[in-house]
């Protein structure tokens, strides 16, 4: 109920401040590119190029392209592709998630889909907790 009240108050504040404003609609900003060919739009790599040139080893950036030779007056069609792999993701997060996946795959045998097995697991856990409490382990 409180959420509805706050929403109503915010709506009326918006209406109050926007009643004398002209609301216009237009195209989205389109990634800041105003040309006609979508293939020529800037990518995140092109914006970060000034910063990434000195950090190629750290960014683990792979580039695939065939440079234009000086004697080529009319060069043939080419493609240019780059791909950066995060060292933090590759060295830290992927190792942790792969280790967790291996561990959980070993426990997958308990997922039988049978309700009786899940009830049995609960009773086994309950008995283990009773025994641990009796022997003052927990």
N, C-alpha and C positions, 0 to 999 in steps of 0.2 A: 504494500500500500504506500509505503514511504517512497519507493522508486517511482510510482505513478505520479505522486505529488511533485517530486523533484523534476520529473520530465515535463510536467505541465508548466511549472514555473520557468524552466529553461525555454520552453516553446514560446511563452508569452514575452519573455525578454527578447527573444529573437524577433518576434513579430514587431515589438516596440521599436527596436533599432533598425529594422529593415523596411518599415512602412514607407519611408521617403526615398528609398534607394531604388534605382532602376536595375532590374535583374536581366542580364543578357545571357544568351546561350550561344555557344560557338564550338568549333572543333577543339579537341584536346590539344595539348601542347606538342604532341607527336615527337617526343624525344628531342625536341629542339631543332629538328630538321625540317626545312621548308621546301626542299627540292621535290622533284617528281619521281626520281628513281629510289625505291626503297633499298636497293643494294648498296647505295652510297651512304647510308646512314652511319653515324658514329656508333661504335660499340664501347663498352666499358674499358676494353683493352686500349682503345685509342685515346681515351681520356687519361688513362693511367700510364701511358707509354713513357712520359718524361720521368716518372718515378721508378718505373720497373726496369729500365735499361741497366741500371747498376745492380739490380737485385735478381738477376736471372738465376743464379745458383740457389738463392733462398726461395724463390718462387717456383723453381722446378718447371720453367716454362719451355714448352716444346713448340717449335715453329716449323711449318711445312709450306714451302713455296719454292718456285723456280725464279731466280732473279732475271731481270731483263738485261741482256748483253748490250754493250755499247754499240755494236754494229747492227743491231736490230732497229730498223727504221720504223717498221710496222710490226710490233710484237703480236704474237698469237695470244689467244685467250689464256688467262692464268687464274689460279686461285691462291689465296693466302689464308692460312689457318693457324691459329695459335691455341694452345691449351695449357692452362696453369693448374698444377696440382698443389694443394696445400700440404706443407710439411707437417703442420700440426694435425691435420686430419689423417694423413698417411701414416705418420709415425706414432701418434698417440691414440686418437679416437678409433681408428680402424683396428689397431692391435687389441685395445680393450674390448671392443664389440665382438671381434672374432673369438677372443678367449671366452667371453660370456656366452657366445653362440655355441661353442664347443661344449661348454659345461651344461648348458640347458638342453642341448641335443642328447646328452647322456641321460638326462632326467626325463626325456620324452616318453620312455616306456611306461610311465605311470599314467599317461593320458590315453586311457582305453575307451573313454566315452560311456562306460557303464556306471550307472548311479551306485550300484552296490560296491564297486571298487572305491569310489570317492567317500562313501560312508565308512568303509573299512579303514581308509587312510586317516579319517578323522578319529576313529577309535584308537588306532595305533598311536597317533600323536597324543591323544588324551592319556593313554596308559603310560607312554614315555614321560609325559609331564608329571604324572603321579609318582612314578618311580624316581625321577630326578628330585622331586620335592621330598620324598621320604628319605632319600640318602643325602639331603641338604646340599645338593649340587647347585640348585637354583633357589 
